[in-house]
Amino acid sequence: MAEAAAHAVKAVFGALMAGGGAVLVILILIVGIIGGAAFLGNSQSSEALSAEVLAHTPAIQRYASEFGISEYVPVIQAIMMQESGGRGTDPMQASECPYNTQYPNTPGAIQDADYSIKVGVQYYADCVREAGCEGPQDMDKLKLSLQGYNYGNGYISWAIRNHGGYSKANALQFSQEQAAAHGWSRYGDPEYVPHVLRYYSGGGLFAGLFGNGQLVTIAKSQLGNEGGQKFWSWWGFTERQEWCACFVSWCADQAGLIQSGAVPKFSVCTDGKNWFQNQGRWQGAGSMPSPGAIIFFDWEHDGTCDHVGIVERCDGTTVYTVEGNSGDAVKERSYAINSDSIMGYGMVVY
């Protein structure tokens, strides 16, 4: 995380200075001081995800997209980390979820990790919607959705009706009341929210500099660049090339994603597409991509990849992108999610 932070800060500051953004740099320094104080005052720090959780991330991304919560991938990773560390055949501990129709609804009954992820993500999507969570940075409602995943989403409606939302106190109250009503010694984990959030770093002041938002932030810092010399010369070319892939690779390099092996360095669109497909990190056209995914296009509809960009966001019907060499400039674009020019997406495992 420290290395990724260094890359992100270097890229953003470099972009601002290149654009003569001295005033913005001063503002960022001020924000940094405030943010530093916020971090010092927060006893929680983001703990590392296990190799097992990272290995499951492509499945998490796939099902998060399918169920309309693609921006919550880091949250789901944190849930999985708390539930199982990514180990076992039921890494989301989703056997008791109502969407589990293939195995008994008893703890640990699911015997298929991919199915566990599908069931768990689908159920968490319900929790997000019932909590009214507007995004992963909507921390109050995010906490409500998390506790709902642990207790069952009946807690969410109860907490809203009786207390206006989540609190540690009412999470404990609900646990005690449910345990007493069922004659059990305990019910769920009243500390589930802080237990999950120790693995989640997406709700802080600098959320746009890390994880999925990092690549988007760097790409957007280059909006307005014309000609692309900065990108194709960085790649090693001595004269102008079609530079959309060079732009994506440059952004990935600035984010530390090439060094980490999350994104290849490529100058030919087909090479990038093939790499993601060979790595099992390919998401088909028509699905909902996560911010920071790599989007590949086929303008001629002949099966050959012609263009590439970076997904900024997707609202379920429209995909918004940042692209190099779009009219020989870095521009924001948008497409219908079912556009027949979209070949698919490379999923970036952060």
Summary of the structure (lengths in Angstrom):
residues: 350
radius of gyration: 21.6
end to end distance: 10.0
largest distance: 75.6
contacts: 1158
relative contact order: 0.11
helix: 48%
strand: 10%
